[in-house]
Amino acid sequence: MKVTLWGTRGSLASAGPETVRYGGNTSCVAVEGPEDALLVLDPGTGIRRLGAVVGKARSIDVLLTHLHMDHIQGLGFFEPLYRPDIDVHIWGPPSTTQDLRSRLTRYLSPPLFPVWLRELPRVILLDVPLGSFTIGALRVDAALVSHPGPTVGYRISDGRVTVAYIPDHEPALGCRKFPDAPAWTSGFDLAAGADLLIHDAQYADEDYPAYVGWGHSSLSQAIAFGALAGVKRLIPFHHNPSYSDERIDRLIAQAPAPISLELIPGTEGLTLSL
């Protein structure tokens, strides 16, 4: 599999000279698997640039973790949505109140967006099964995780390597001491033993206490979660929109990462071949 980070910022796109190196676009990760499979994990603002380089793909699967605006804001600017020669499957977490089409139409319709979702030529909307399913040769596991509103994380495997993607996640919520036992840890089964974990690290440790319950992790919590799950490599991302490149540099340099865990800062444009 090949994994490319197209958007690494959390909550709000934050372009500017102070965010150039780590990136200002919101969450978007591409996973390329066997048989030309292309999975897009979250259509944040980073998906716009991805849309220009999809090449000869005839089918694309977009997997939403949840429907907060920073994770869907780029969807209407994804060029393949407007091409009649490409099927775009959009998977989203189920809700007990409204179907996926109704929820996405709140954004993809006037007055918030000039194009109606129903006008897009070959878009297929699907509820994410909570469990295992397949997309081409890839196995995908989805499970609810700790974040406000219906939110899922994903585990993707091609039979050789595994990638876990949990971008908005607060596994420390409600714990007297974190990390807790695996059975009581949100997202543990998704991440367990993964070759690569891409995980929320929105806050510095000193900032986290002011945002308990908002659904995000500190960098040290992301590292503790990755170590508990026994992952090989951790990409902390969903960077705080107010953090400059220099502050993220300092946080990474001071991070208490164990030797067994390779820490790779989430940087827009980074590509890993697994």
N, C-alpha and C positions, 0 to 999 in steps of 0.2 A: 504493500500500500504506500501511496504517497500522500502526505498531509501538508497542506499549505495554509498559513494564517493570512487571511485577507482583512480581518478586523479584530483588534485586540483591546479596544477601549470599552469601558463599562458605562452604562446609564445615559451617557450623552456624547455624541460625536464632538471631538475637541481638537480641531485642527489649529496649528499654530507653531511658531518656531520652537516652543518649549516641549512639543510632543512629537517632533519629526522622527526621532529614532525608534521609539516604541510604537508609534502610530496613533492617529486620532480617530480612525473609523471604528464603529461599534461591531460587535461580535459577528464574525463570519469565518468559517473554516471549511475548506474543501478536502474531501477524502476521495482519492482516485484508487479504485480497486481493479480486480481482474475483469476481463471482458468489457473494458471501457466503462465500467460503472463509475458514475460521478455522484457523490453525495455532498450536499451543501448543508452544513450544520449552522443554522440560524442565518436569516437574511438581514443582518444589520447593514449599516451603510457600506461596509466593505464589499458587499456583493456586487456593487456596480462595476468595479474593476474586474472582478471575476467574470462577469457576463461578457466582457469583450474578448475573452480568451478561451471560451469553451470549445472551440474548434468544431469538429465534425460530430459531436455528441448528438444523438437522436432522442435521448431520454435522460432527464435529470431529476433527481429526487432531492427535494428541499425538506429537511427535518427541523421543525421548530421545537425548541425546548419549552417555550411559553410565548405569550403574546404581548409582553411588555413592549412599549414602542421602540426602545433601543434595539430590540431583537427582530423587528419586522420592518423598520423604517426604510430599508433599502429595497424591499421586495418590488415595489412599483417601478424601480429603476433597473431591474434585472432584464437585460435586453432579450434573452431567450423567451421570456413570457410573451413577447409580441411576434415570435416567429412561428408560422404555421407548420414548419417542418420539425419542430421539437415538442415532445410531450414533457410537460413539467408536472411532476407529482409533488404536491405539498402536503406533508404529514404534520398534524398538530395534536397536542394532548386533548383528550376528550373532556367535555364539560357537562355537568348535570343540568345546566340551564339553557345553553344555546349551542347549536352545531358550529362547526369550524367556519363554514361559509358566512354565517351571520356575524360571527365575531370578526373575521377578516374584513368583511364589507364595511365595518365601522370606519376602517382606515381607507380601504381602496374604494372610495366613492366620494363624490362631491359632498360637502365643501372642502374636505381635507385632501382629496386627490382628484385630479380631473378625469381619470379613467375608472370606469366601473369594473370590478372584479369579473362580472358576468360577461364583459366584452372581450376578455382575453381568450385567444383561439383554442389552445390545447392544454388547459390547466385542469388537473384532476385533484380534488381535495379528499384526503383520507384521514380518519382518526388513527392515531398511533396506538397499536395494541400494547397493553401493559404486560410485557413478556417478550417472547422471541418471535421474530419474523425474518424473512429474507428479502433482500433486494439484489437481484441478479445472483452473483456468487458470494455476496456478503451476508453474514448473519448479523442481525441487529437485535440487541436487547434494550428495552426501555423500561424505566421504573420511575415512579414519583419520587421527588427529592424535596428537601426542606427549603422552600422559597414561597413567598406569597402568591396565591392563585395556583391553578393547575400547572405544574412545572415538572418536566421529566429530564432525566439525564440519559445518555446513550452509551452503549458498549458495542463496538463494531469489530468484527473479526473476519479475516479471509481464510481462516483455517491454520494460518502460520503465526500471525501477529495480531495483537488486539490493541485498539485505541479506545479509551474512555473519555467522554466529553461531558463535563458537568460545569457549565459556565456561571450559573447563578445558584449558589448553594451555601447554606449555613449549617453544617453538620454539628457545630458546637452549641447550637441553640438548645437550651434546657439541660445542658450537662453541668454537673457540679465541677467536674474536672475533665478537660478534653485533652487527648482522645479518650473515648469511652470504649466499652467492649464492642467488638464488631457487630454483634446482633442488635445493638442499640444505636448504631451509627448510620445515619442517612447516607445512601449512595454507596455503601461499602461493597455490596455484591456487584455493582457496575464496575467498580475500579479494581477489584481484587486481582492481583497478579498481572495487571495490564502492562504491556510494553511501553505505552505512553498514556499519560493522564494529562488532559487539558482542563484546568480547574480555576475557578474563581479565586482571586487574591486581591480583592478591591481595596482592602484597608491595611494601613500600618497598624501594628499592635496598639500603639498609643491612641489611635483614632477609633478603633473598633468599639470600645465601651459605649460611645455615644450613639451607636447604630445597631445595637443588639435587637434582633427581631426584624431587621430590614431584609434579611435573606442573603447576606454576603459573608465572606470569610476574610480574615486577615491573612497575610502572607504566611505567618508562622502556623496558623491553623491549616492552611492548604498543605504545607509541608508535613505537618503531623498526620493529616488525613492520608496523604500519599504514602508515608512510611507505614502507617497502620495497615493499609491495603496491600503493601508489598509491591508497589509499582516500580518499574525500572527507571523511567524518566518522567519528570514532572514539568509541565509548562504552566507557570502561573500567568494568568492573564485576566481580562475584564478589569483593566487598570482603572483606578479612580480618575475621573475626568479632570480633577484639579491637581493631580500629581504630575510634575514635570519629569522629563527624562532624567534629570540629575537626581531627583528624589527617588525615583524607581531604581537608579543605579545604587544609591546608598542602601535601600532596603534589600536589594539582592545581595550586595556585598556583605551585609550584616546578618543574612538569613542563616538560621541554625540547621542547615541541611545535613542529614547523616551521610556518611561515605557511600552507603548502599544506594542512595538516591541521586541520580543525575538531575541537576536543576538547570533548566533551559529557559531563560526569560522569554515571555511571550512578546515577540517582535513582529510587526506587520511585514509581510513578505517572506517570512521564514518558511522554508520547505524542508521536510524531513522524509527520507525514503526508509521505510521500515522493512 
